[in-house]
Amino acid sequence: MIWLAFALTAGTTGAMIFFGAVVAPTAFTKLSEEQAGLFVRTLFPRYYLAFGITTLLATIPAFLVGALWSGVLLALICLGFVIARQVLMPAINAAKDAGEMKRFDQLHKTSVYLNMVQLVGLLAALFMIPALV
């Protein structure tokens, strides 16, 4: 069962890296700024939802096999996806729509920082989980 946690964590980690390294840069270099913004705005709710679900699904087997620290770490990462989707993203969109660029920049930086912390947490979990087998 711990391999399920590992596979879900690895898949989430790889998909996050792919999005940051390939999808977002391609959107902003191949589409107009307006089109890229609309694309990313449409994609992010799904990004947070999908990764929240995969991280939650990784959390469950981690706890079931007694991997307390991995489970706690994955649960916190999952909570980060929920907060990003339900709180941070709507605030970012509202600031952008209102033309509040300073607030938009601050919120966007916060979301990038949160995403990086989550990615580091997922990488840490990837190292912790196999040690349990």
C-alpha positions in Angstrom: 0.0 0.0 0.0 2.9 2.4 0.6 3.8 2.1 -3.0 0.4 3.7 -3.9 1.4 6.7 -1.7 4.8 6.7 -3.5 3.3 6.5 -7.0 0.8 9.2 -6.4 3.4 11.5 -4.8 5.8 10.9 -7.7 3.1 11.5 -10.3 2.1 14.8 -8.6 5.7 15.9 -8.3 6.4 15.1 -12.0 3.2 16.8 -13.2 4.0 20.0 -11.1 7.5 20.1 -12.5 6.2 19.6 -16.1 3.6 22.4 -15.7 6.1 24.9 -14.3 8.9 24.0 -16.8 6.9 23.3 -20.0 3.2 24.3 -19.9 3.3 27.8 -18.4 6.4 29.0 -20.2 5.0 27.6 -23.5 1.6 29.4 -23.0 3.3 32.7 -22.3 5.7 32.4 -25.3 3.3 31.0 -27.9 0.1 32.8 -27.0 -0.7 36.5 -26.6 -0.5 37.8 -23.0 -4.3 37.9 -22.9 -4.8 34.4 -24.3 -2.1 33.0 -22.0 -3.7 34.6 -19.0 -7.1 33.2 -19.9 -5.5 29.8 -20.5 -3.7 29.7 -17.2 -6.8 31.1 -15.3 -8.8 28.3 -16.8 -6.2 25.6 -16.0 -5.3 26.5 -12.4 -8.6 25.5 -10.8 -8.1 22.0 -12.4 -4.4 22.0 -11.4 -5.1 22.6 -7.7 -8.1 20.2 -7.7 -6.2 17.4 -9.4 -3.1 17.8 -7.2 -5.2 18.2 -4.1 -6.9 14.9 -4.9 -3.7 13.0 -5.8 -2.0 14.3 -2.6 -5.1 13.3 -0.5 -5.1 9.9 -2.1 -1.4 9.6 -1.2 -2.0 10.7 2.3 -4.5 7.9 3.1 -2.2 4.9 2.6 0.7 6.8 4.3 -1.4 7.0 7.4 -2.8 3.5 7.0 0.7 2.0 7.1 1.8 4.1 10.1 4.0 6.5 8.1 3.0 9.4 10.4 5.5 12.0 9.2 4.9 11.3 5.5 1.1 11.4 6.1 1.3 14.7 8.0 3.5 16.2 5.3 1.2 15.0 2.5 -1.8 16.3 4.4 -0.3 19.7 4.8 0.6 19.8 1.1 -3.0 18.8 0.3 -4.3 21.6 2.5 -2.0 24.0 0.6 -3.8 23.0 -2.7 -7.2 23.6 -1.1 -6.1 27.0 0.2 -4.6 28.0 -3.1 -7.7 27.0 -5.0 -10.4 28.3 -2.7 -8.7 31.4 -1.2 -5.6 32.5 -3.0 -6.6 32.0 -6.6 -9.9 33.9 -6.3 -8.0 36.8 -4.6 -5.4 36.8 -7.4 -8.1 36.9 -10.1 -10.0 39.7 -8.3 -6.9 41.8 -8.0 -6.1 41.3 -11.7 -9.7 42.1 -12.7 -9.7 45.2 -10.6 -6.4 46.4 -12.0 -4.7 46.2 -8.6 -1.3 45.2 -10.0 0.7 45.7 -6.8 -1.8 43.4 -4.9 -1.9 41.0 -7.9 1.9 40.8 -7.9 2.1 40.1 -4.1 -0.6 37.4 -4.3 1.0 35.8 -7.3 4.3 35.7 -5.6 2.6 34.1 -2.6 1.1 31.5 -4.8 4.5 30.8 -6.5 6.1 30.5 -3.1 3.4 28.2 -1.8 3.8 26.0 -4.9 7.6 25.8 -4.4 7.1 24.8 -0.8 4.7 22.2 -1.8 7.1 20.8 -4.4 9.9 20.7 -1.9 7.5 18.9 0.5 6.6 16.4 -2.2 10.3 15.7 -2.9 10.9 15.2 0.8 8.0 12.8 0.9 9.5 10.9 -2.0 12.6 10.3 0.0 10.8 9.4 3.2 8.2 6.9 1.8 10.7 4.3 0.4 12.5 4.3 3.7 9.4 2.7 5.2 9.5 -0.4 3.0 
